Amino acid sequence: MNAYEKPDFYSKKAKSEGFFARSIYKLEEIQDKFHLIKKGQKVLDLGCAPGSWSQFVLSVIKETGMLVGIDYKEIKVSAPNAVFIKGNFLKDNAKEKINAHAPFDGIISDMAPDTSGDKFSDNIESSNLTEEALDFAYDYLKKGGYFIAKIFQGGNENEIMNEAKEAFERVKWFKPKSSRKISNEIFIVASNYLKKPENKDIDLKKLSEDNYTGEMPW
């Protein structure tokens, strides 16, 4: 059992409180710091499996809000005010299903690439995935909306930060205390969406079905 698989305080806490992954506490910390998710909002959760971020969002938006989640892996959450889509968020058929509920007040992503063991390559893949999510958000967010996404440090995170600053009024990095000490993950938190950067291509790059996972089990 490696360090990521070994149960820790947050893993045990999540299990005892009925949440599907310890990552819920990362989003909870982000919410405590920035207060972006609000009652009645419509939120899109990219790479939502197994569903702990969705669980948290539903607890905040209440019955008057709506959650749309997508992942190609098993999603364990269900709720009357939630729609879950199985698939890759950049595939045309999935985009059509998402678009039926757009635009969104917020788009969140705890996606991570399938790790190869090569730290540099994994960091770059994480950057690519986060950039895809950001590109996607430009076309599906309401003006004034927010974007929250995980990224591995050591890739192109600085370039992504600079790009996000062109699209949002406020952009910050945030490292939750609930992240494992050995993890190089960090979260970009962008709020008050203004407009899509002028230098972005209109067409999004396509991701293969197996190029990303949902929430990591740690």
Sequence and secondary structure as in RCSB ss.txt:
>XXXX:A:sequence
MNAYEKPDFYSKKAKSEGFFARSIYKLEEIQDKFHLIKKGQKVLDLGCAPGSWSQFVLSVIKETGMLVGIDYKEI
KVSAPNAVFIKGNFLKDNAKEKINAHAPFDGIISDMAPDTSGDKFSDNIESSNLTEEALDFAYDYLKKGGYFIAK
IFQGGNENEIMNEAKEAFERVKWFKPKSSRKISNEIFIVASNYLKKPENKDIDLKKLSEDNYTGEMPW
>XXXX:A:secstr
  TTTS  HHHHHHHHTT S TTHHHHHHHHHHH    TT EEEEET  S HHHHHHHHHHTTTSEEEEEESS  
    TTEEEEES TTSHHHHHHHHTT  EEEEEE  B    S HHHHHHHHHHHHHHHHHHHHHHEEEEEEEEEE
EETTSSHHHHHHHHHHHEEEEEEE  TTS TT  EEEEEEEEE    TTS SS     TTS BSS   
